[in-house]
């Protein structure tokens, strides 16, 4: 019940993060780089 009292739901937080993310090209580049790194690590361990 304590969690539900939070003024913003996790979904709202995610939307906020996404919209903020789209506004920032630096964040976009960072996200792409970390995604690429994750893929490389996955292929190495696979």
KATA-V349367 format. One record per residue. RES is the residue in one letter. PSI is psi as a letter, one per 40 degrees, with the letter a starting at -180 (* if undefined). D_FIRST is the distance of its C-alpha to the first C-alpha in Angstrom with 2 decimals. Layout:
RES;PSI;D_FIRST / RES;PSI;D_FIRST
//
This chain:
X;d;0.00 / X;d;3.78 / X;d;5.38 / X;e;5.24 / X;e;6.82 / X;h;9.49 / X;d;12.58 / X;h;13.93 / X;i;12.73 / X;d;14.46 / X;d;17.01 / X;d;17.90 / X;d;18.33 / X;d;20.55 / X;d;22.56 / X;d;23.10 / X;d;24.27 / X;d;26.48 / X;d;28.09 / X;d;28.70 / X;d;30.07 / X;d;32.47 / X;d;33.82 / X;h;34.80 / X;d;37.62 / X;d;37.34 / X;d;33.82 / X;d;35.23 / X;d;37.99 / X;d;35.73 / X;d;33.48 / X;d;36.64 / X;d;38.04 / X;d;35.03 / X;d;34.86 / X;d;38.57 / X;d;38.20 / X;d;35.53 / X;d;37.94 / X;d;40.80 / X;d;38.92 / X;d;37.94 / X;d;41.55 / X;d;42.81 / X;d;40.64 / X;*;41.17
//
